[in-house]
Amino acid sequence: MLTVAITRTATGFDDIALPHYATQGAAGADIRAALTEPVTVPAGGVAMIPTAIAVHIPDGYEMQVRSRSGLAAKHGIFCLNAPGTIDSDYRGEINVILANFGKEAFTIERGDRIAQLVVAKYERIIWKEEDQLSDTTRGTGGFGSTGKQ
């Protein structure tokens, strides 16, 4: 298991749970809204929701901010720029950009679970420019080129 340091970035939010895995097999930890008043996201609107937490992610890892499936399926609420990446050298407050693709306004209350955090290992690469890339069966086909089903 990986240890990630976490801190609260503002006072008055100690009652809001830190990120938490809802089930034993959950890949994403739920993160909650740190609000003093409810925020309503109108249909077609976008809102930046504070969480009052910051993290220290170890080098070689990133933290991804992802939509919660229930909010997406039931209300049309998605994390914009998903998955959003929190880099290992970022120490500021995590804010979640929520977009309402639903047909009705959606209100976020203090402590609501608004997104999931997933930690992933990554590799830094060295770009090696070539005149041509190797051939494959697929070649340059993309965007549905392998068929509808």
VMD Tcl script that draws the C-alpha trace (Angstrom):
set ca {
  {0.00 0.00 0.00}
  {1.07 3.54 -0.77}
  {1.04 6.22 1.93}
  {-0.10 9.71 0.87}
  {0.18 12.66 3.25}
  {-2.96 14.80 3.50}
  {-3.71 18.08 5.24}
  {-6.71 20.33 5.69}
  {-6.29 23.68 3.97}
  {-8.94 25.60 5.89}
  {-10.38 25.65 9.38}
  {-14.01 24.87 10.06}
  {-14.19 21.71 7.95}
  {-13.04 19.07 10.44}
  {-16.53 17.55 10.35}
  {-16.07 16.63 6.67}
  {-14.58 13.18 6.22}
  {-11.24 12.78 4.50}
  {-11.27 10.79 1.22}
  {-12.59 7.30 1.91}
  {-13.01 4.04 -0.02}
  {-16.70 3.05 0.09}
  {-16.03 -0.68 -0.40}
  {-13.14 -3.11 -0.04}
  {-12.65 -3.35 -3.81}
  {-13.11 0.34 -4.65}
  {-10.32 1.83 -6.78}
  {-11.45 5.40 -6.11}
  {-11.72 7.16 -2.77}
  {-14.73 9.47 -2.47}
  {-13.90 13.14 -1.91}
  {-16.39 15.55 -0.35}
  {-17.48 19.15 -0.85}
  {-16.16 21.61 1.73}
  {-18.89 24.24 1.51}
  {-20.19 26.82 3.96}
  {-23.37 27.20 1.89}
  {-24.98 24.96 -0.77}
  {-23.93 25.51 -4.39}
  {-26.46 25.04 -7.18}
  {-25.10 24.12 -10.59}
  {-27.68 25.08 -13.24}
  {-28.40 22.78 -16.17}
  {-25.55 23.36 -18.61}
  {-23.52 25.09 -15.91}
  {-20.12 24.54 -14.33}
  {-18.95 25.08 -10.75}
  {-15.62 24.80 -8.94}
  {-16.19 22.96 -5.66}
  {-13.61 23.25 -2.85}
  {-12.58 20.25 -0.73}
  {-10.40 21.95 1.93}
  {-7.70 19.30 1.53}
  {-4.26 19.13 -0.07}
  {-2.07 16.08 -0.61}
  {1.59 15.14 -1.05}
  {1.69 12.52 -3.77}
  {4.99 10.62 -4.03}
  {7.18 11.14 -7.11}
  {6.25 8.79 -9.94}
  {2.54 8.91 -9.08}
  {-0.40 11.10 -10.01}
  {-3.82 11.46 -8.44}
  {-6.74 11.40 -10.86}
  {-10.04 13.16 -10.14}
  {-12.92 11.21 -11.66}
  {-16.69 11.45 -11.84}
  {-18.87 9.43 -9.49}
  {-21.02 7.06 -11.55}
  {-24.19 7.65 -9.51}
  {-24.04 11.43 -9.98}
  {-23.40 10.97 -13.69}
  {-26.13 8.39 -14.31}
  {-28.85 9.89 -12.09}
  {-28.21 13.63 -12.40}
  {-25.88 14.28 -15.36}
  {-23.14 15.60 -13.04}
  {-19.61 14.99 -14.36}
  {-16.13 16.09 -13.43}
  {-15.03 18.35 -16.21}
  {-11.51 17.67 -17.49}
  {-11.86 14.11 -16.25}
  {-9.77 12.51 -15.30}
  {-8.15 15.60 -13.92}
  {-4.54 15.09 -12.86}
  {-3.06 16.23 -9.57}
  {0.72 16.21 -10.06}
  {3.15 15.04 -7.39}
  {4.58 18.55 -6.96}
  {1.21 20.29 -6.43}
  {0.53 21.22 -2.80}
  {-2.55 23.41 -3.15}
  {-6.16 22.70 -2.28}
  {-7.92 20.13 -4.42}
  {-10.88 21.74 -6.17}
  {-13.29 19.73 -8.30}
  {-14.75 21.16 -11.52}
  {-18.31 19.84 -11.82}
  {-20.41 20.23 -14.96}
  {-24.17 19.70 -15.09}
  {-25.14 17.96 -18.33}
  {-28.57 17.18 -16.87}
  {-31.83 18.94 -17.64}
  {-32.34 20.32 -14.10}
  {-30.29 22.36 -11.66}
  {-28.37 20.28 -9.12}
  {-27.53 21.43 -5.60}
  {-24.36 20.35 -3.81}
  {-24.48 20.40 -0.02}
  {-21.70 20.55 2.55}
  {-20.07 17.13 2.86}
  {-21.61 15.64 -0.31}
  {-19.46 13.09 -2.12}
  {-18.63 14.87 -5.38}
  {-15.83 12.89 -7.06}
  {-13.39 10.01 -6.73}
  {-9.63 10.09 -6.35}
  {-7.54 7.36 -7.96}
  {-3.76 7.17 -7.54}
  {-1.80 5.84 -10.52}
  {1.87 5.17 -11.17}
  {3.29 6.70 -14.32}
  {6.51 6.68 -16.30}
  {8.30 9.78 -17.54}
  {9.51 9.24 -21.07}
  {12.22 10.48 -23.36}
  {10.86 11.54 -26.76}
  {12.84 10.09 -29.64}
  {11.97 11.71 -32.94}
  {11.95 9.36 -35.94}
  {11.36 9.95 -39.65}
  {8.80 7.13 -39.71}
  {7.05 4.81 -37.24}
  {6.80 1.02 -37.55}
  {3.81 -0.43 -39.44}
  {0.89 -2.22 -37.75}
  {-2.25 -3.90 -39.04}
  {-4.32 -1.00 -37.71}
  {-2.04 1.67 -39.09}
  {-3.55 5.16 -38.84}
  {-7.14 3.94 -38.40}
  {-8.95 5.48 -35.46}
  {-12.25 6.98 -34.33}
  {-14.39 3.93 -35.09}
  {-12.19 2.41 -37.77}
  {-12.47 -1.08 -36.20}
  {-16.25 -1.16 -36.69}
  {-19.46 -0.39 -34.87}
  {-19.59 -3.51 -32.68}
}
mol new
graphics top color blue
foreach p $ca { graphics top sphere $p radius 0.5 }
foreach p [lrange $ca 0 end-1] q [lrange $ca 1 end] { graphics top cylinder $p $q radius 0.2 }
display resetview
